[in-house]
Amino acid sequence: MKSKERLIWIGVVSFLSFALILPTGTVKGISKAGESYLQIFHEVLSYIQTDYVESVDEEKLYQGAIRGLIASLGDPHSRFMDKDDFSQLQEETRGSFGGLGMEVSFADGAIVVISPIEGTPAMKAGILPQDRIVEIDGKKTNDLSLSDSIKLMRGKVGTSVNIKVERKHQKEPMNLTLVREMIKIRYVRSSYLEKEKLGYIKLNQFMGKDSTLAEFKKELLSLKDKGAEGLIVDLRMNPGGLLDLAISLSDLFLKPDLDIVSVRGRGGELVRVFRSTSANDKVTHLPLVVLINEGSASASEIFAGAIQDHARGKILGTVSFGKGSVQNIYPLSHNTGIALTIQKYYTPSGKSIHGKGIQPDLVVKSVEPTEDDRFYIRKMAEKKLLETFLVKNSNYSEANFLLFEKFLTEKGIKLSTDVARFLYKTKSNQDSKNSILDLELDPQLRKAVEILTMKEGEKKSPN
């Protein structure tokens, strides 16, 4: 199917990349050419200050010049952070911040969604990876920097922001109003499938440096103690995070002295190769499936790449986002900073996934609407048919679902069964506290379970 849209009500405005906050270093001496252009810059600035038709904000001029300098690199992941931006980044690293809840980048004159974060306003509104945010509160994003766009989407908890979203294969843009919330991220969740004797760990982001590794290990040990004979690690919609955490978590599953990731700098020069350790808390023999999709980026791709290249487990899902660059965060004077791309990473086999993504061993798509489905979903929304049905049938069951299909048919709505089931079950259970797993609605997870419970003689190599 050509469309990459996923029928999942998911949904941050945050800057998450491989980040290492470094102390301010010695500034390199300027060249003669640089001195010439600085002189030109000051001459231009002087004319603007004295002769421009309107009075100007000097601070705005200087910040604009700095942002323009970084923008000239043509790299959406490098950016200047003013005092507020830099403070917000530090909040994000600690695991809580105010906003909408989606990891974003800037490309081709628009804010592009990498991945939404579970349970956030963006997730609830149905924001999807690759969605393009073209307007924020009436301001076109092609006239704004990434930093300015993020600032517009942030704000006081409880206030609203209007965004216009373009989606591939959808003719008309969507106008959405989202209410800002305090984004508090729960990075690790797990579940045990008792019947199948399988463990499941969902990792939302590679953040929370001081606690996530310990929590992941704790959940892993708990699943083993319960009798797990296989493990599913779910990295779908995981936009990445900290490089050292990606390495530590990959190390848990690999035998000693294996490459996890290599990092190369300017001109392709090898900077460092990170290798697995001989730690005694490893899980190297438990059968493993890793789930990825187009919202899996950065650190998620390092983890999946290491597992795939060493044939430690199967990678299942759809092609990942393709962010293979490393950013350092440099503190600057007056509580400002810059995020600067300094390196690119490579999987153990030497592949760069930047702009390409990780190719799954087994491609399995999530529940996905056809063009006809999307047409009828809009009709349903206009008439509020699902809400009407839920008034008397709020609890999902197979019998109620059959009634729902009959109800839709009577109203002239022709949805495919999987999409209709997804809509009804998701809406009816949206406020419940059930298991994080739902095999009925999740074909990717269902296939992972099938692979891990398959008897040895039945196993086949994926095509």
Order of alpha helices (4+ residues) and beta strands (2+ residues): alpha-alpha-beta-alpha-beta-beta-beta-alpha-beta-beta-alpha-beta-beta-beta-beta-beta-alpha-beta-alpha-beta-beta-beta-alpha-beta-beta-beta-beta-alpha-alpha-alpha-alpha-alpha
